[in-house]
Amino acid sequence: MKDWDLVKQVRRRVKDEVGTLQKPGSLKVALCYPSPYKIGMSSLGFQTIYREINLHAEVSAERAFLPDNAEEYRKRRVPVFTYEGEIPLGDFPVVAFSIAYELELPGLIEILDLSRIPLLRENRTDKHPLIVAGGPLTYSNPLILSPFVDLVFLGEGEDLVHTLLETVTETNREGLLSRFSRLPGCFVPGLSSVIPKIAGVEASRLPAYSQILTKRAVWASMFLIEPERGCSHDCAYCIMRRSANGGMRLVSPDRVFSLIPEHARRVGLVGAAVTDHPKVEELAGRIVASGRQIGVSSLRADRLNDHLVKILAQGGYKTLTTASDGVSQRLRTRIGRRTTEQHLIRAAEVVRNAGMQKLKLYQMIGFPGETMEDVDECIRFSLELAGIAPLSLSISPFVAKRNTPLEGAPFEEIHLLESKLSRMRAGLKGRVDVRPSSVRWAWVEYRLSQGDEDAGLAAMDAWRNGGSFSAWKKALTRL
């Protein structure tokens, strides 16, 4: 069934893990991530659901990932198999996917195809696994998943997954899907008439935290934990403004610190607005004082101060990363981003004062109403920041998402975005490190983000035709 070298690669990875759960269960669930192992193992949501499934009586979860070398699996006719039990996905009664964003959809399709599971839900029978999906994508647009999955959990899945596990063996597939089509936070393609509100969990169920540490993840050997969940800000482009339970839910520093295992020497604080936690400095200080390195996923420039940044520097920070998003103050104000030039100047100053190597700034271009004058303001201001501390700009095209105030906003023409990036590179050459992401793939993400079931089918066509940008363009422009 499996070629030995492919098995050995999986076994080497499992051997390097700390915290892997090997649990017998009368019901086994395959939990899949539609990107390679190093990315999936850096997903806090994926790891949390893995633990939740294993906490359920008589149920065990086994992980699977998009192979690094999918073509090698295809050539050798090796199905995707799980890391814990080395079982092909087609042998599981339930196969669940955690999907983060639109461009992971081809990975889901690839895994189903390699596993010889019919891609389209309408072509599957009770003999095939029940295909379930959840993850961050469901905050914005689950519709593109409709052709491929039987059931979608929208939003926070810690409670919904237990409802599924209690029900899946009690009734047939038709009855199960009919029941879930009436439950809050659940979308059943073909049965649900509307997309329901996303599900949330009570603060008492928090925090999410890593189950497995591995040096082979993107965040190598880092224990991830959330000191807060949700966001109270109202940025017009962000799906987290749709977070459940009315904004942020806080976890106490004592609770967070008590869950950090002794063997974890690197700790990542993860959340949409970690630095909005009123006791983030206390928590960060305790982590660093315990001899650990620290990372924080979302440093807001308006929340930075010398004391916090000094703690981060002591905890191993060499680059401080924050975001301005809009390229000018006019645009930041327009989209509800409260970061000002003075906040960003202060960020550069604390980087310099702490002796860090550089300031890294995330920005988006292509917001509605943006002009070359806005771009020129960004160039001028970036040079000012670079005079205070070494500066790196990570620039992404704006992609409107469903369920935000900017839903439906157009994607700026590719040639205009590329001309803006060229202008920025020329204006900042030799002074600022400029790293733009692909404009073309952002266009693909945009078309999927605004699409429906037909866009999902177009993704399947693009995948079947090799997955190049030209294949995507051909498939999506037919919509």
C-alpha positions as CSV (number, residue, x, y, z in Angstrom):
1,M,0.0,0.0,0.0
2,K,2.7,2.5,1.0
3,D,6.2,2.9,-0.3
4,W,8.7,2.5,2.5
5,D,10.5,5.8,2.0
6,L,7.3,7.8,2.3
7,V,6.4,5.9,5.5
8,K,9.9,6.6,6.9
9,Q,9.4,10.3,6.3
10,V,6.2,10.3,8.3
11,R,7.8,8.2,11.1
12,R,10.8,10.5,11.4
13,R,8.4,13.4,11.9
14,V,6.4,11.6,14.5
15,K,9.6,10.6,16.3
16,D,10.6,14.2,16.6
17,E,7.3,15.2,18.2
18,V,6.6,15.8,21.9
19,G,3.0,15.4,22.9
20,T,1.6,13.1,20.2
21,L,-1.6,11.3,21.2
22,Q,-1.8,7.6,20.5
23,K,-5.2,6.7,21.8
24,P,-7.3,3.6,20.9
25,G,-10.9,4.4,20.0
26,S,-14.0,2.6,18.7
27,L,-14.5,5.7,16.4
28,K,-11.5,7.1,14.5
29,V,-11.5,10.5,12.9
30,A,-8.9,11.7,10.4
31,L,-8.1,15.3,11.0
32,C,-6.5,16.8,7.9
33,Y,-4.6,20.0,7.1
34,P,-4.6,21.0,3.3
35,S,-1.1,22.3,3.4
36,P,2.2,20.6,4.2
37,Y,3.1,19.3,7.6
38,K,5.3,22.3,8.7
39,I,2.4,24.7,8.1
40,G,-0.3,22.5,9.6
41,M,1.7,21.9,12.8
42,S,1.9,25.7,13.3
43,S,-1.9,26.0,13.3
44,L,-3.2,26.5,16.8
45,G,-6.8,25.7,15.7
46,F,-5.7,22.4,14.1
47,Q,-3.9,21.3,17.2
48,T,-6.7,22.3,19.5
49,I,-9.3,20.3,17.6
50,Y,-6.9,17.3,17.5
51,R,-6.8,17.4,21.3
52,E,-10.6,18.0,21.6
53,I,-11.4,14.9,19.5
54,N,-9.1,12.8,21.6
55,L,-10.7,14.0,24.8
56,H,-14.0,12.5,23.7
57,A,-14.7,9.1,25.1
58,E,-14.0,6.2,22.8
59,V,-12.9,8.5,20.0
60,S,-9.4,9.1,18.6
61,A,-8.0,11.5,16.1
62,E,-5.3,10.8,13.6
63,R,-3.6,13.6,11.6
64,A,-2.9,13.9,7.9
65,F,-1.4,16.6,5.7
66,L,-1.0,17.6,2.1
67,P,2.1,15.7,1.1
68,D,5.2,17.8,0.4
69,N,5.6,15.7,-2.7
70,A,2.1,15.1,-3.9
71,E,3.2,14.1,-7.4
72,E,5.4,11.3,-5.9
73,Y,2.3,10.0,-4.0
74,R,0.4,10.1,-7.3
75,K,3.1,8.5,-9.3
76,R,3.4,5.6,-6.9
77,R,-0.4,5.4,-6.3
78,V,0.1,5.9,-2.6
79,P,-3.0,7.3,-0.8
80,V,-2.7,9.9,1.9
81,F,-2.4,8.2,5.2
82,T,-2.4,9.3,8.8
83,Y,0.6,10.0,11.0
84,E,-0.5,8.1,14.1
85,G,-1.8,4.8,12.6
86,E,-0.6,5.0,9.0
87,I,-4.2,4.4,7.8
88,P,-5.5,5.6,4.4
89,L,-8.0,8.4,4.7
90,G,-10.6,6.4,2.7
91,D,-10.8,3.9,5.6
92,F,-12.1,6.5,8.1
93,P,-15.8,7.1,8.7
94,V,-15.1,10.8,9.2
95,V,-12.5,13.0,7.5
96,A,-12.3,16.5,8.9
97,F,-10.4,19.4,7.4
98,S,-9.2,22.6,9.0
99,I,-8.8,25.2,6.2
100,A,-7.3,28.6,6.9
101,Y,-7.9,30.6,3.7
102,E,-9.0,30.4,0.1
103,L,-5.7,29.3,-1.5
104,E,-5.7,26.1,0.6
105,L,-8.8,24.8,-1.3
106,P,-6.6,23.1,-4.0
107,G,-4.9,21.2,-1.1
108,L,-8.2,19.9,0.1
109,I,-9.1,18.7,-3.4
110,E,-5.6,17.1,-3.8
111,I,-5.9,15.2,-0.6
112,L,-9.4,13.8,-1.6
113,D,-8.1,12.8,-5.0
114,L,-4.9,11.1,-3.7
115,S,-7.1,9.3,-1.2
116,R,-9.4,8.0,-4.0
117,I,-12.4,9.7,-2.4
118,P,-14.8,11.2,-4.9
119,L,-14.2,15.0,-5.1
120,L,-17.8,16.0,-5.3
121,R,-20.1,15.3,-2.4
122,E,-22.9,14.5,-4.9
123,N,-20.8,11.5,-6.1
124,R,-20.2,10.0,-2.7
125,T,-22.3,7.4,-0.9
126,D,-22.6,6.1,2.6
127,K,-19.6,3.9,1.8
128,H,-17.3,7.0,1.7
129,P,-16.2,9.1,4.6
130,L,-18.3,11.9,5.9
131,I,-16.3,15.1,4.9
132,V,-16.4,17.9,7.4
133,A,-14.7,21.3,7.2
134,G,-13.9,24.1,9.7
135,G,-11.3,26.7,10.3
136,P,-10.7,30.4,9.8
137,L,-12.0,30.4,6.2
138,T,-15.5,29.8,7.6
139,Y,-15.5,33.2,9.2
140,S,-15.8,34.7,5.8
141,N,-16.9,32.4,3.0
142,P,-17.8,28.7,3.4
143,L,-19.7,28.7,0.0
144,I,-16.6,27.7,-2.0
145,L,-16.4,24.5,0.0
146,S,-19.9,23.5,-0.9
147,P,-19.1,21.2,-3.8
148,F,-16.7,19.1,-1.8
149,V,-17.8,18.8,1.8
150,D,-20.8,17.4,3.5
151,L,-20.8,19.6,6.6
152,V,-19.2,22.9,7.6
153,F,-18.6,24.2,11.1
154,L,-18.6,28.0,11.1
155,G,-16.4,29.8,13.6
156,E,-15.2,28.2,16.8
157,G,-15.4,24.4,16.8
158,E,-14.5,23.2,20.2
159,D,-18.1,22.5,21.2
160,L,-19.5,21.6,17.7
161,V,-16.9,18.8,17.2
162,H,-18.2,17.1,20.3
163,T,-21.8,17.4,19.1
164,L,-20.7,15.6,15.9
165,L,-18.9,12.9,17.7
166,E,-21.9,12.2,19.9
167,T,-24.2,12.0,16.9
168,V,-22.2,10.4,14.1
169,T,-22.7,6.8,15.1
170,E,-26.4,7.3,16.1
171,T,-28.0,7.8,12.8
172,N,-27.4,7.5,9.0
173,R,-25.7,10.2,7.0
174,E,-29.0,11.7,5.7
175,G,-30.4,12.0,9.2
176,L,-27.2,13.4,10.6
177,L,-27.0,16.1,8.0
178,S,-30.6,17.0,8.3
179,R,-30.1,17.5,12.1
180,F,-27.0,19.6,11.7
181,S,-28.7,21.8,9.0
182,R,-30.9,23.1,11.9
183,L,-28.1,23.7,14.4
184,P,-26.5,27.1,15.0
185,G,-23.0,27.5,13.5
186,C,-23.5,24.6,11.0
187,F,-23.8,24.9,7.2
188,V,-24.9,21.8,5.2
189,P,-24.5,22.3,1.5
190,G,-27.7,21.4,-0.3
191,L,-29.8,21.6,2.8
192,S,-29.0,24.9,4.6
193,S,-31.0,27.7,3.0
194,V,-28.8,30.5,4.5
195,I,-25.4,30.7,6.1
196,P,-25.9,30.9,9.8
197,K,-24.0,33.0,12.3
198,I,-20.7,31.7,13.4
199,A,-20.4,29.6,16.5
200,G,-18.6,30.8,19.6
201,V,-17.5,29.2,22.9
202,E,-17.6,30.6,26.4
203,A,-14.5,32.1,27.9
204,S,-14.3,29.2,30.3
205,R,-13.4,27.0,27.4
206,L,-10.3,29.0,26.7
207,P,-7.4,29.1,25.9
208,A,-6.5,27.1,22.9
209,Y,-2.9,25.8,23.2
210,S,-0.5,23.5,21.4
211,Q,-0.7,19.7,22.0
212,I,2.4,18.8,20.0
213,L,5.8,20.5,19.8
214,T,8.1,19.7,16.8
215,K,11.2,21.3,15.4
216,R,9.8,20.7,12.0
217,A,7.0,23.3,12.2
218,V,7.2,26.8,10.8
219,W,7.4,28.0,14.4
220,A,10.0,25.4,15.3
221,S,9.5,23.9,18.8
222,M,7.3,26.8,19.9
223,F,4.4,26.2,22.3
224,L,1.4,28.3,21.1
225,I,-1.2,29.6,23.4
226,E,-3.9,32.3,23.3
227,P,-4.1,34.9,26.1
228,E,-7.2,36.3,24.4
229,R,-9.6,35.5,21.7
230,G,-11.5,37.8,19.4
231,C,-11.0,41.5,18.7
232,S,-12.8,44.7,19.8
233,H,-11.5,46.8,16.9
234,D,-13.6,47.7,13.9
235,C,-11.1,47.6,10.9
236,A,-13.3,47.6,7.8
237,Y,-11.3,44.9,6.0
238,C,-10.9,42.3,8.8
239,I,-13.0,39.2,9.4
240,M,-12.1,39.1,13.1
241,R,-14.6,41.9,13.7
242,R,-17.1,39.1,13.2
243,S,-15.6,37.2,16.1
244,A,-18.1,35.5,18.4
245,N,-19.3,36.6,21.8
246,G,-19.0,40.3,21.2
247,G,-15.3,41.0,21.0
248,M,-12.4,39.9,23.1
249,R,-12.5,37.2,25.8
250,L,-9.5,37.4,28.1
251,V,-7.5,34.6,29.8
252,S,-5.7,35.4,33.0
253,P,-1.9,35.4,33.0
254,D,-2.0,32.7,35.8
255,R,-4.1,30.5,33.7
256,V,-1.9,30.9,30.6
257,F,1.3,30.4,32.5
258,S,0.0,27.3,34.2
259,L,-0.6,25.6,30.9
260,I,3.0,26.1,29.5
261,P,4.8,22.7,29.8
262,E,8.2,22.6,31.5
263,H,9.8,21.3,28.3
264,A,8.6,24.2,26.2
265,R,11.5,26.7,25.9
266,R,9.8,28.9,23.3
267,V,6.3,30.3,23.8
268,G,4.2,32.1,21.2
269,L,1.3,34.2,22.3
270,V,-1.4,34.0,19.6
271,G,-4.5,36.0,19.0
272,A,-6.0,38.8,16.9
273,A,-5.1,41.5,19.3
274,V,-2.7,40.1,21.9
275,T,-1.2,43.5,22.9
276,D,-4.7,44.7,23.8
277,H,-4.7,42.3,26.8
278,P,-4.4,44.6,29.8
279,K,-1.9,42.3,31.4
280,V,0.2,41.4,28.4
281,E,3.4,42.9,29.9
282,E,2.9,40.9,33.1
283,L,2.5,37.7,31.2
284,A,5.3,38.3,28.8
285,G,7.6,39.3,31.7
286,R,6.8,36.0,33.5
287,I,7.5,33.9,30.4
288,V,10.9,35.6,29.8
289,A,11.8,35.5,33.5
290,S,11.3,31.7,33.4
291,G,14.1,31.5,30.9
292,R,12.0,31.0,27.8
293,Q,12.0,32.8,24.5
294,I,8.8,34.5,23.5
295,G,6.9,35.4,20.3
296,V,3.7,37.5,19.9
297,S,1.5,37.2,16.9
298,S,-0.1,40.6,16.8
299,L,1.8,43.6,18.0
300,R,-0.2,46.8,17.5
301,A,1.9,49.9,17.1
302,D,-0.4,51.9,19.3
303,R,0.2,49.5,22.2
304,L,4.0,49.4,22.1
305,N,6.2,50.9,24.8
306,D,9.8,50.7,25.9
307,H,9.0,48.3,28.8
308,L,7.1,45.7,26.7
309,V,9.7,45.9,23.8
310,K,12.6,45.5,26.3
311,I,10.9,42.3,27.6
312,L,10.5,41.0,24.0
313,A,14.2,41.8,23.3
314,Q,15.2,39.8,26.4
315,G,13.0,37.0,25.1
316,G,14.9,36.7,21.9
317,Y,13.2,39.3,19.6
318,K,15.6,40.7,17.0
319,T,12.9,42.0,14.6
320,L,9.8,43.7,15.8
321,T,6.8,43.2,13.5
322,T,3.7,45.3,13.4
323,A,1.3,46.7,10.8
324,S,0.1,49.9,9.4
325,D,-2.0,48.3,6.6
326,G,-3.1,51.4,4.7
327,V,-0.2,53.2,2.9
328,S,-1.3,56.6,4.0
329,Q,-2.9,58.2,7.0
330,R,-5.9,59.1,4.9
331,L,-6.5,55.5,4.0
332,R,-5.9,54.2,7.5
333,T,-8.5,56.6,8.8
334,R,-10.9,55.6,6.0
335,I,-10.7,51.8,6.8
336,G,-10.9,52.2,10.6
337,R,-7.3,51.4,11.3
338,R,-6.3,53.6,14.3
339,T,-2.6,53.4,13.8
340,T,-1.1,56.8,13.2
341,E,2.3,58.0,11.9
342,Q,3.2,58.9,15.5
343,H,2.5,55.4,16.6
344,L,4.8,54.0,13.9
345,I,7.5,56.5,14.7
346,R,7.3,55.4,18.3
347,A,7.6,51.8,17.2
348,A,10.8,52.6,15.3
349,E,12.2,54.4,18.3
350,V,11.5,51.6,20.7
351,V,13.2,49.2,18.2
352,R,16.3,51.4,18.2
353,N,16.2,51.8,22.0
354,A,16.0,48.1,22.6
355,G,18.9,47.4,20.2
356,M,16.8,45.2,17.9
357,Q,18.0,44.6,14.3
358,K,15.0,46.0,12.5
359,L,11.3,47.0,12.3
360,K,9.1,44.9,10.0
361,L,5.9,46.6,8.8
362,Y,3.0,44.9,7.1
363,Q,1.1,47.0,4.6
364,M,-1.7,46.5,2.1
365,I,-2.0,48.3,-1.2
366,G,-5.0,48.6,-3.5
367,F,-7.7,49.8,-1.1
368,P,-10.7,51.5,-2.8
369,G,-9.9,55.2,-3.5
370,E,-6.1,54.7,-3.2
371,T,-4.0,57.0,-5.5
372,M,-0.4,57.4,-6.4
373,E,-0.3,60.3,-4.0
374,D,-1.0,57.8,-1.2
375,V,1.8,55.6,-2.4
376,D,4.2,58.6,-2.5
377,E,3.2,59.4,1.1
378,C,4.2,55.8,2.0
379,I,7.6,56.2,0.3
380,R,8.2,59.5,2.1
381,F,7.2,58.1,5.5
382,S,9.0,54.8,5.1
383,L,12.3,56.8,4.5
384,E,11.6,58.7,7.6
385,L,11.1,55.5,9.6
386,A,14.3,54.0,8.1
387,G,16.2,57.0,9.4
388,I,15.2,55.8,12.9
389,A,15.6,52.1,12.6
390,P,16.3,49.6,9.8
391,L,13.0,48.9,8.0
392,S,11.5,46.1,6.1
393,L,8.1,46.4,4.3
394,S,6.0,43.3,3.7
395,I,3.3,44.4,1.2
396,S,0.2,42.6,0.1
397,P,-2.6,43.5,-2.3
398,F,-5.9,44.2,-0.5
399,V,-8.3,41.3,-0.9
400,A,-11.9,42.1,0.2
401,K,-13.6,39.4,2.3
402,R,-17.2,38.5,2.7
403,N,-18.8,39.5,6.0
404,T,-16.8,42.7,6.3
405,P,-17.9,46.3,5.5
406,L,-15.7,46.1,2.4
407,E,-17.3,42.9,1.1
408,G,-17.6,43.3,-2.7
409,A,-15.0,46.0,-3.0
410,P,-13.2,45.6,-6.3
411,F,-9.7,44.2,-6.7
412,E,-7.5,46.8,-8.2
413,E,-6.3,46.0,-11.7
414,I,-3.2,43.9,-11.7
415,H,-1.2,46.3,-13.9
416,L,-2.0,49.2,-11.6
417,L,-0.9,47.3,-8.5
418,E,2.3,46.2,-10.2
419,S,3.0,49.9,-11.2
420,K,2.5,51.0,-7.6
421,L,4.9,48.3,-6.3
422,S,7.5,49.3,-8.9
423,R,7.2,52.9,-7.8
424,M,7.7,51.8,-4.2
425,R,10.7,49.7,-5.0
426,A,12.3,52.5,-7.0
427,G,11.6,55.1,-4.3
428,L,12.9,52.9,-1.5
429,K,15.8,51.1,-3.2
430,G,18.9,50.8,-1.0
431,R,17.1,52.3,2.0
432,V,14.2,49.9,2.8
433,D,13.8,46.2,2.3
434,V,10.7,45.8,0.2
435,R,9.1,42.4,0.0
436,P,5.8,42.3,-1.9
437,S,3.6,39.2,-2.2
438,S,2.2,38.0,-5.5
439,V,-0.4,40.3,-7.1
440,R,-1.6,37.5,-9.4
441,W,-2.2,35.0,-6.6
442,A,-3.9,37.8,-4.6
443,W,-6.3,38.1,-7.5
444,V,-7.1,34.4,-7.3
445,E,-7.7,34.7,-3.6
446,Y,-10.0,37.6,-4.2
447,R,-12.1,35.8,-6.8
448,L,-12.5,32.9,-4.5
449,S,-13.2,35.1,-1.5
450,Q,-16.1,36.7,-3.3
451,G,-17.3,33.5,-5.0
452,D,-19.9,30.8,-4.3
453,E,-20.2,27.1,-5.2
454,D,-19.4,27.9,-8.8
455,A,-16.0,29.4,-7.7
456,G,-15.3,26.2,-5.8
457,L,-16.0,24.2,-9.0
458,A,-13.7,26.6,-10.9
459,A,-11.0,25.9,-8.4
460,M,-11.3,22.2,-9.2
461,D,-11.0,23.0,-12.9
462,A,-7.8,25.0,-12.3
463,W,-6.4,22.2,-10.1
464,R,-7.1,19.6,-12.8
465,N,-5.4,21.8,-15.4
466,G,-2.1,22.1,-13.4
467,G,-2.8,24.9,-11.0
468,S,-0.8,27.5,-12.8
469,F,-2.0,31.1,-12.8
470,S,-3.1,30.8,-16.4
471,A,-5.2,27.8,-15.4
472,W,-6.8,29.8,-12.6
473,K,-7.4,32.8,-14.8
474,K,-9.1,30.7,-17.4
475,A,-11.3,28.9,-14.9
476,L,-12.3,32.0,-12.9
477,T,-12.9,34.4,-15.7
478,R,-15.6,32.1,-17.1
479,L,-17.7,32.8,-14.0
